[in-house]
Amino acid sequence: MTATHTPALLRAALDAAERGWPVFPLRPGNKRPAGHPERNCPHTGRCVDGHRTPEQRATRDAGQIRQCWQAAPYNVGIATGPAGLLVVDLDIPKDDTDTAPPAWDGMNDGLDVFAVLCERAGERFPTETFTVRTRRGGQHLYFTAPPETALRGSAGRLGWKVDTRAWGGYVVAAGSVVGGASYEIIHDAPPAPLPTWLCDLLTPPPAPAPVSVAVLRSRIGRADRYATAALNGEIAKLEAAPTGTQNTTLYNAAYALGRLIAAGTLTEREVTSALTDVALAKGLAPSRVAASIRDGIRRSTRNTAGAAA
C-alpha cells in the first residue's frame, strides 16, 4: 500500500468517528491492530500504567485521528464495544475444502446460515441496517447493542460462518483495504437496534446462585480433596469448551472456584494460575483471560460474602 491511500483512509477513520464510533489504527494493508501486542508490551509511553488495548486506545477525537492517519496509511478498526455496537460477521468459505458441518448441510456461507436463523426466529433478514461488504464478499451487519447488556463477541456460537463482534473485539471499517480489496458500505443507514431474539441467543447464561461460606464448609468435609476435585473439574470443562463458548466457560469456572477461595480452601493465585494456563492454551487473548477470571472471582466472593451476612 502506498501513501496515496492515506487521504482516503483518513476520511474513512473520520467518517466512522463522526458516526460516534471510536477508531484505532490497523496495520497498513492488514486487519491486525497497529502497535505492540500485550505479550511484548514495554510498559512505557502510553502503556506506562499497564498495557493499553486497541479498545482502550480507540478515539473519536478528530485531531488525534488526523495526526495518526497522516503518519501512515493505516487501515481503520472500529472498537465495537465502546461504539455501542454489535456487528454480525457473515463470512464465506476460504476455499473448496471449507464446507458446512452436518448441522448446516446445504448452506453455502454465513449469509445462508443467518437467513435460516432469522426464519427459525420468525423474523425477516435485517436488510435495513448499516451493512458493509467485506473484502472477500461477506457482510458485516451493524446493530446498536442494548445498553443494559454488555455483550461480548462470539465465534460460531450462532452457527457456521456467523461470528459477532462486541465488547472485547473490533471490526475493519469501510474504506479499509486488505489484499488489494476494500471494505465497502452497501447499505448506508443508521444501525438498527439489535433484535431481541438475537440478543437472547448471545446473552451468557446467569452465574450460579451464591452459596454461603458456612453452607459450603459443611458440604466440603475434607476440604483439600474437594477443592482439588473442583479445580480439576472446572479445568476439564474449560479444556472441552467449544469455540465460541470458551470465554463464558472461563468466567463460570472462576465464579464457581471463587466460592472455594472465599471458603479458604483454594487461593486466588492457585485458581488464577491454573485457569490462565488452560485459557491461553485454548487461544484466548491474555487481556480477556485476565478480565474474565478476575470478574468471575470478584463477583463470586462478593456474592458469597453477601449470602453469609
C-alpha angles and dihedrals in degrees: 000000000000133000089260087080093058098087092049093047091047088052090050091052093048091046092055091047091050088056088057097259119132113228138198132187124270122200113277110273090001142093096224121100117261117242131041127322121241093257090060097040111145091201090227134110111008089001097053090114094042138309113309113215123215088255090057093045096050114117144181093201107125093206093054091045093052092048092051101043094043088059097059140353094264121174115234128253122192116211097223098195098054088041090060090239138134111195122196110214112208106192133189128223116280094220143340092287093057098089134159118272118243092269089062099033112162095025116125100197146334092293090061092047094048091048088056091049090052091049092050090052091050091243133120124246107273101244095154099069129090106286133187127193110223123226091260095047101266124122138243113208111199120210133173108247119230106260093220094060122060097208119191127209123272137204117212095337092123096040147292113331092359115116132161133216122207133121110006094024146068144206131225107253126234111271094041117123124215123175091352092302124105137220107239136190109242097174117028107198136119111281110264120234112271107266113251093234091054093047090052091054091051099043111106117238115264118269117259117275114269119258122203120246090240093054091044093052091050090055097047104065101171096029099193094055093045093047093050091049091048093049092048090048094054091046090053091051091051093047090052096044112121122231111284095031100059098095093048090047090050092051092048091049091053090047093050093047091044088074089059090049089054089049091052096240095111132028124232089237092056093049095044093048095048096046093043093055092053096042094051090048087055089057100252117152113262093233092052091046093053093046095048094049094045094047094046094050094044094049092046096049091045093051092044091052090048091052091051094052 
